Amino acid sequence: MPWPSETQRDTEVFALIDKERERQSTGLQLIASENFTSPDVMEATGSVLTNKYAEGYPGKRYYGGNAVVDDIEAIAIDRVKKLFGADHANVQPHSGASANMAVYLGLIKPGDTVLGLSLDHGGHLTHGSPVNASGILYNFQSFRVGATDERLDFDQIRDLAIKHKPKMIVAGTTSYPRRLEPQPFRAIADEVGALMMFDIAHIAGLVAGGAHPNPVPYADVVTFTTHKTLRGPRGGCILTTAAHAAAIDKAVFPGSQGGPLEHAVAAKAVAFHEAMQPSFKNYAQQIVKNAAALAEALSKQGFRLVSGGTDTHMMVVDLQPFDAELTGKESQLVLDEAGITLNKNNIPNDPRSPFVTSGVRIGTPSVTTQGMKEPEMALIAEYIATTLRNRANPAAVAEVRAKIASLCAKFPVYTKRA
């Protein structure tokens, strides 16, 4: 039975894909957890590997016909181990969330105590939020950033660890703009006899590019996503010491997943190869330079930066000093109209709900991939401020939209149809 003919092609969906391509290409993509993958990564993601079932691991599959798939997955494993200096890697997790849940499943028991950063202070849903399986199945205790400096307080973390005696300490964040040194977490974990898990979902590309400390030598297990600063396909990965390799592999399959997405695994292998090139180090460094430049420019426009700035690829902006009535929700909506994509975000001790917020989160991975540098960051800050100051004026917003389209035309994402 043949596929539908060209005249029966799903023009509705493909027209929407074209529309999304246009949106990405003509606007500023400032969501900290997004990036533009290379054409090679997308080609692998859309390859014939999507047709193959491959439950199990290289050399130990439940289906036949996996000789080629085994070679591809082995390459992905070997590359990511070299990239981060890890003993063992599992490249099958479908996402960062599934990677984190596999770690919990493999290394601790339901009801065990775990210590992690509170969601409203920069942690992740899978770091113990009560609405997530991590918080439902495990006894998470949360640490928070300091009330004045809005940075991690390792004395507080140590005190909580001594008090609660967790089986595991989870390091890692989704909206914390400062460096995360692994040594203090390791010292606290050793003192209380806890395992140490480091979630580098956001900073994996910075770690790979030498722009952030590598936690692999210190942590029992490291998880990350491949689609943020690492600039790969959507997916997850787990790195472990040799001692935990078998338990982690069993927790991924058959513990929490079935057949792996081998087209995504192939795309991860391509992304790991790209991250091993000398040019990637320059890219990672430029992400951080751009973030610092954008944070400084936003400060000059009257915004307050949570923790006073950034050391990484992201910043969290407190909108209240700029305009006490302005919310993150409203900012996200009007900036979308101007062609600036970012997300509303809670600030520490936010008086507003997570659905409204007093802040926004901004990241520089995507615009850095486009080739923008510090001068463009000053323009971006100006466009953000102008839009928000004139949010009740559609003509002014449209004027900014035109300027952004002109800027993006100078930094095309893809020179060919992607």
N, C-alpha and C positions, 0 to 999 in steps of 0.2 A: 504494500500500500504506500504510495508516494506521499510526500509532504504536500501541504497546500500549495497550489500554484502561485506564481507571482501576482496574479490578479486577485488572489485570496489573502494576500499578505495582510498582517495586522497593522494597518496604517495608523490606527488610533494610538496604539502604544508607541510605535516608532516615532510618530509625530511628537509625542510627549517627551521621548528621549532627546529628540532634536531640540525641543524647547528647553530642557534641562541643560543641554550642552551650551546653548546660547546664554542661559543664566550664569553658568559657571564662568564663561569666557568673557562676559561683559561687565561683571560685577566683582567686588572685592570679597574674597572668601577668607574671613577672619575667625572662623570657628577653630578653636585651639586643637580640637581632636580630628580635624580634617586635613587632607592634603591632596595633591594631584599625583596620581601614579603615572609611571612612564607608559608609553605605548606597548613596550615589551611585557610589562606586568599585566596590562589589560588583554594582550593577545593570549598570554598563558591562561588567564582567568576564563576567557571565552573559548578555550581549546576543546578538543575531542575528549580530554580527560574527564570532562563532566559526565561522560557516558559510562564511566567505570565504577563498579563496586569494588571496594578494597578493604573490607573489614579485617582488622588485625594490624600487623606491622610487617615491615620488609622481611621476607623470608618466612613469615608465619601468617599467611592469609587464609581466610575461610572460603574464598572463591579462587577459581583458576584465572589464567590470563593476566597475571599481575607482574610479570617479569619487568616490563618497562616502568610500570608504576613504582615497583620496588626501587629501581635505580634512581628515579626522580626523587622519591622521598628520602632515600639515603643521601643524595646530594644536598637536599635541603637541611637535613640533620647535621651533616658534616660542616656545611657552610656556617650555620648559625652557631655551632659550637666554637668554631674558629673565631667568628666575629666577636663573641662575648667572652671567650675563654672558659667555656663551661665543660663539665664532665659529661653531661648527658642532656639531650634535648628531645622534647616531644613537640612535633610541628602540626599535630592534628586538631587542636582545639579550634572550634568554629569562631570563637570570639574571646575577648579578654575575660568576660564574665564567666564563660564556660571553663576557661583555664583556671580561674580562681576557685570555682566550685569544685573542680577536679582535685585541686590541691587540698582543700578542706576534707573532701571525701577520702583522699588517700592517706592523709597524715594525722588527722585528728578524728574524734568521734562526736556524733551529735550530742549536744549538751556541754561539750568542753568549752572552757573559757578562752576567749581570744581578745586581744587588745588591738584596736585600730583607730584611725582618725575619723572623727565624727563627720558625717556627710555634710552638714551645714557649715563646717569649718574647712572643707576642701577634700574630704574623703570621697569614697565611691560607694554606690549602692551595695556592691558586693563586699564592702568592708564592714558589714554589720548593720546596715539599715534595717529597721524593724519591718519594713514592707518587702524586703528581699529575702530569698531563701537563706542567705548567710545569717541574717538576724533572727530568722524564724527557727533555724535548726541549731544554731550555736549561741552560746552565752557571750555575746560581744560586749566589751566594755570600751568606752570611747575616750580618747584624749582630744584636747582642743588646742587651738593656737592661743598665744598670750593675749591678754586683754588690751595691752598698750602697743606692743610691737607687732602683733598679729603673725608671730613666727612660732615654730615648734619649740616647746619648752621641755627639754629632756629631763629636767628635774621632776616635772610633773609626770612625764611618761614613766620614769623610774619609780616614783612613788606609787603610781597606779599598778605597775607591774608587781611590785613587792606586796601590795595590798591584795590584788586579785589572783596572783600566781597563774597567769595564763599559760596554756599549752603552746600557744603561738602568738607572736607579735607580728602584725602586718604593717609594713611601711609602704608608702606610696600614696599618691593623691590624684585628684582630677582638677582641682582649682587652687593649688598652692604654688605661688610663683617663684619660690626660693629653692636653692640647691638642697638636695636631700643627701646628706652625708651618711653613708652606711655604717661607719664605725660605732657611733653612739648607740644605734639600734642593736648592733651585735653585742656590745658590752652589756646592755640591759638584758637582752635575751639570755646571755650566758649566766648572768648573775642570778636569774630566777629559774634557769633550766628550761627555757622556752625555745621552740623552733622559731626561726626568723624567715618570714616570707617578704619579699620586696616586689611590689607591683610597679613596674616601670612603663606601664602602658603609654603614658604621655611622653616620657623622656627617652624611650628606647633608641630613637634616632640620634639624640644628643649623646647618649652613652656610646653608641656605635661609632659616632664621629669624633669622640674624644672631647666633647663640649660639656660633659657632666661626669661625675665620678661613677665608676662601674661597681655595682653592688655584688656582682657574681662571686668574687673571692670571699665575700663576707656572709652571704645569705645561704640558707639551706635550700631555698627554692626562689626562683625569680620568674615572674609572669609578665607578659606584655602583649600588646596588640601590635599587629604589623602594619596598620593603615594610618598611623598618626605621623609622628616625626620620622619614623622609619621609611615612610613613603611606599609601602607595599600594598597588597590587596587586603580587603577586610578579612580579619582572622586573628587568631591568638597563637601563643607559643608558651611553653614552659621549659625552663632551664633548671637543672637540679645537680646536686652532688651525686656521686655514684651511689652513695648509701640509700638514697631515696628513689633511684631510677625505676626500680621494679614496681614500687607502690604507686608512683605517679602514672606510669604507663597503664597499669591495671585500672586506675581510677578514671583515666580518659576512656579507654576501651578495655573491657565492656562496661565499666562502671557508670559512665555518664553519657557516652556517645555511641552511635552505631557506625555506619560507614563514613569514613573521612571524605572530605571534599578535595579529591586529589587535584582538581584543576586549581583550587586555591593553594594547595601545597606546592604545586609547580610554580605558581606566581610568587609564593613566599621565597622559593629558591632563587628566582630571578631577582627579587628585591634584596635578598641577602648578598647576592653577587654584586649588585649595584652599590650596596652600602660598604662593600669591601674595597671600592675604588678610591684612589686618593682624592678625587673631586668631591666625594661625599663628606670628607672632613671639612672642606671649605664650606660646603653647604650647611653643615651643622653649626659651624662657627658663625656663619652669616645669619642664621635664624636667631641666635642669641643677640648678635649685634643689632639686628632689626628690632627685636623686642625691646631692648634697652632704649633705642632711639625713639620708638613709638611711645613707650612709657613716659619718657622725658617730654616729648612733644604734647602728649595728652595733659601732663601736669601743667604745662605752660598755658593750656587752653582752659584751665580751671577745674580739672578733674582731680580727685584724690585716688592714688594708687594704693590698694590694700598692701600692707607691709612696707609701703614706701617705694615700691618698684618691682623689679623682676631680675632673676638670674637665669631664667630659662626661656622658653618659647612663648610663654603666656603671661598675661597680666589680668588681674581682677580690678575693675574700676568701680569705685564708689561714686554714684551719681549725685548724692545728696549735697555736697558742697557746690557742685555745678548748678543744680536746680533742685531745691528741696521737694518740689512736687513731682519731679520726673521719676518714673519707675523703670525698672529693667524691662518689664513687659512692653511698655509703650515705646521705649527706646528701640527694642528689637524690631517692632513692627514698622516704625517710621524709617529706621535705617534700611530695612529690607526694601522699602519703596525707593530709597536713594541708591540702591545697588550695593549696599554694605551688609554682608551677612555675618552675624555674630549671635551670641545667645545670652539671654538674661541669666543672672547668676546671683545667688545669695552672697552677701558679704558676711564676715563673722559677726555674730550677734545682730543679725539683720532684723529690724523691726517689722519688716513685711514678710509675707508668706513666700514659699518657694515658687508659687505660681505667679507671683507679682515681682518680688525682689527689689532691692535698692541698688543693684549693680549689674554689670555685664562682664562677661569673660571674653578676652580677645587673644588671638594667637597669630603668629607670623609664619608658620610652616608653608602655607599655600602661596602667599605672596612672595616668599623667598624662592620657592620653586619657579615662579614666573620670572625671577631675575631682578625683582625690586630690591633696592638697598636703602640706606639711611635717608637720602633726600626724599624718596617716595614716602617714607614713614611720616615725615613732617606734613606732607600733603594729606595723607590719610587721616591724621589727627585733626587737621583743619576741616576736612570734609565731614568727619564725625561731629565735630563741635558745631559747624554751620548748620548741619541738618537738624540737630537737636535744638539749637536755639530758634530755628525757624520751623519747628515741627507742625505748627498750625498754618503754615503757608505752603500750599501745594506747588506753587510756581517756584519758590526757592528750593524746595526739595527736588523738583524736576531739573533745576539748573545744576544742582550737585550731581544728580544722576547722569547728566550729559558729560560732566567733567570726569566722572569715574569711568564711563564708557571710553572716553578718549584716552585716559591713562592706561586702561587695560589693553587697548588696541596697540599700545607701544610694547606691551609685555604679553604676547600671545601664549596661551597655555599649550596648545597643540597646533603645529603648523599644518598638519593634515587632519582629515576627519578621524576622530577617535571614538 
